[in-house]
Amino acid sequence: MLLAVSVGNSHITFGVHGKAGWVQRFRIQTVHEKTPDEYTVVFRELLSSGGIRKESIDSAILSSVVPPLTRAIADTIQAVSGATPLLLSHGMDLGLSITTENPAEVGADLVANAVAAFDRFHGNCIVVDFGTALTFTAVAAPAAGSPASTPGELQGVAISPGLTSAVDALARNTSQLPRVPLAAPPRIAGRNTIHSIQSGVIFGYVSLVEGLIRRMRAELGGSAEVVVTGGSSPLIAPLLQEKASVEQWLTLEGLRIIAARNQKPRR
């Protein structure tokens, strides 16, 4: 079985995939101060709770956008599985070409998301990831008439502050505005401070997402499927007028696909 791990700024997601599909998937908080020993305890306990034995894992893949934690999590993976993880990089066989000005700048999580989305739709698609940052990744299908082996293209990314980052910044940089829970208020024109902030953040971001999707779709030629992922996606997706699929574990699915293209099981 494959152990796939994605290290993000706010959360670490990981899961185990076997012949019948995903056996278990987990989400934990990213804590920079934790040591490899501490992460090993957490990973081992969660895997054990899912009935997953160390000897059943024969390969692993890791993506990380938190460089100080990359080695710690790689050591953790080695400890809990015995497998040396494949570290996701833009130079791998992805089934996509990255055509940005500097492919190495594209976050590993965005690459994995793009791979999973293109594998699902086999055409133009946009991935909206509600993480610490809110990101939009544009993926284009090969031009009409291209050989069947021609890969899709990860053409570019738009990045804005995530919802939690926006709420934190508003409370931190103002004297009279509190930090409020992320929830949709009953109306756009809030009748108290909490509802007013919630409206500006939640419905403001809904409009931001819809607007960027429309503009990005136009750049892709006028048509593109949309998939949303990340921690705040269940809150925002139902409010969107744009049709979108919600895939909470999209990054792990992308890692699974990349691992299958690049790595044979090994100890």
Secondary structure, DSSP 4 states (H G I P E B T S, - for coil): -EEEEEE-SSEEEEEEEETTEEEEEEEEE--TT--HHHHHHHHHHHHHHTT--GGG--EEEEEES-HHHHHHHHHHHHHHHSPPPEEP-TTS--SEEE-SS-GGGS-HHHHHHHHHHHHHHSS-EEEEEESSEEEEEEEEPPPTT--TT--EEEEEEEEEE-HHHHHHHHHHT-SSPPP------SSSS-SSHHHHHHIIIIIHHHHHHHHHHHHHHHHTTS--EEEEEETTHHHHGGG-SS--EE-TTHHHHHHHHHHHHH-----
